[in-house]
Amino acid sequence: MSDATTKQITINVKDLSFKSDQYVIDLIRFMSEALPQININRSGNDLDIEMPSKLSKRAIRLRIKKFLYKNGLKEEFRPISFKTMDKEGYSVKERRIIELSYY
């Protein structure tokens, strides 16, 4: 793909890999099957995705949420958007669970 028609986003899967590295491998497989027009490269805890510029970033977020739902991880993890000077994308973070005890 040429640079003019593609864009790069990053998915940070650090929290998900602490739970199990198999989930990260399954996420890569799920994303490549759901969106065959994207290229995914893994470098440590980051997934670098090269996708067509007409594909929205929100479509990636939707596929991450679908993956979490199908694997029963929806209550534990969620995708959070981030943007820095050099890269943008999503971070799959663990949900904060507040436990209230009633007397």
C-alpha angles and dihedrals in degrees: 000000000000121000095242093062100040138067133196128230131171131219115202109209099175096124092044092052090053088061093047134329088217089070090059091051090048091049091054091050093046093049094048091050095044094046110027092175093069129083117218125198123179122215111174109299094348128087111205111206124195110195139164114276092236091061110090125233088233090065088062091050091051092053091049090052091048090051092051091048095048092050095046093248097115093103093049105040140033136181115248122192120235135179128189132170095273105026144020135194142097137313119208102220133181114254118246109241118204115202115199119192117208121206 
